[in-house]
Amino acid sequence: MSGNRTFTMIKPDAVAAGHIGAILAQICEAGFKIVAMKYTKLSAEKAGEFYAVHKARPFYGELVEFMSSGPIVAAILEKDNAVEDFRKLIGATNPAEAAPGTIRAKFAKNIGENAIHGSDSDENAIIESNFHFAGVEVFA
């Protein structure tokens, strides 16, 4: 999986605002192939597990509450140089700093409700993908 796959989640704010289709279209237009996808809702416990790396940070509680507040779309994407290319496509965490045309520049409300998650490394892409998907749910 290393190098050509990444993990993403369309977050509850973007789902609630009706941006699933537009975001998926932008992802596909950028050359990513969706190899796994599900519409689901994280429990507070699962959101806490997923974001455990941030547990000591002051925003952790708000992040867990937000990520368990409504449905998400989780997906594994495939493309050469997937992690780096996807991070460019989604833009800076703070949408005010995101490049024009990026997903966050177009669809994020603020730094907390920033529309989409993207893995930050090949290693985390594997961990995050395995957290959300069983092997039989991934199609090459």
ABEGO torsion letter per residue (X at the ends): XBGABBBBBBBAAAAAAGAAAAAAAAAAAAGBBBABBBBBBBBAAAAAAAAAAAAABAAAAAAAAAAAABBBBBBBBBBBGAAAAAAAAAEBABAAABBBGBAAAAABABAABAGBBBBABAAAAAAAAAAABBAAABBX
